[in-house]
Amino acid sequence: MGDIVVYKEFPKLYKNKDEFLRDAYEAIAILKPEKKIEFAIWLYKEGIVSLERASEIAGLSLFEFKEVLKVKGIKIEIDDI
C-alpha cells in the first residue's frame, strides 16, 4: 500500500488538517470500528492528538488507553501523564 494521502491534496474538500482527520476518524469508526484503537494510537504517536483525545477517539477511558499503550510498549510522553 502507498503512502497516506495528506489533506493538502484535497484543498477544495478540506479547509485544514483537523477537518480531514475528523472525516477520516468518522469513516474508520463507521466502516472499521475495530480499527479505532489502532487509529487513535497512530494519531497519538504522530503527535497529532493528545493522550486524552486519543483515548476519546479509541472509545476508552484514559486509564484503559494508557494500559493499551503499556501493553503495546508505547511510551507515554511526560507532559501527558
N, C-alpha and C positions, 0 to 999 in steps of 0.2 A: 504494500500500500504506500502511496506517496505521502508527501508532507501534508500537514494540516493546513487547510486553506485559511488564511487570515482574513479578518473582516475588511481590511483595506481593499481587498479585491472586489468588494461589493459596495462601492461608495454610494450608490443610489439606494441601496436597500438598508444600510445601517449607518446611523449617524456617528456611532462610536463603538469602542470595544465592548463596553458593558452591555449595550443593546444586542450586539452579536452573541455574546456569551449567554445572555438571558434566553434568547431564542434557541441556542444550542442546548442549553440545560433543559428547556421545556420539551424539545424534541426527544432528547435522551430519556427524560422521565416518562414520556408517553410511549415511545417506541421500544425502549430497552430499560425498564425500571431496575433491572438487576445491575445495570452499569452505573447507577447514581453514585455509589460509594467510590468506585474507581475514578469517575469523573471528578468528584469532589477532592479526592486525594491529588489528582493531577493538578487541579486548579490551585490547591494549597502549595504543593511542591514548586510550582512555577511562580509562586508569589502573586498570583492574580487575585486571590481572595484570602481573607484572614482565616485563622483556625476556627473561630466561631462561625463565620459564614460558611466555611466548608462543611462543618458539622450540620448546619441547617440544610444545605444542598443535599447532603447524604441522607438526610432524614433521620439523623441520630442525635442523641444528646451530646453535649460537649465531652462528657466523661466517656461515653461509648466511642466517639470518634477518636479520642486520644488513645483508647485501648486498641482500636483497629490499627492506628499508626504504629503503636508499640509492637504489636504482633507482626506487622509487616517490616519492622526495622527502620521506620522512617523517623528521623529526628524532628523533634518539635523545637521551633525557634524560641529562644529565651523570652523574647517580647510577647509570645503568645501564651505563656504559662499562666 
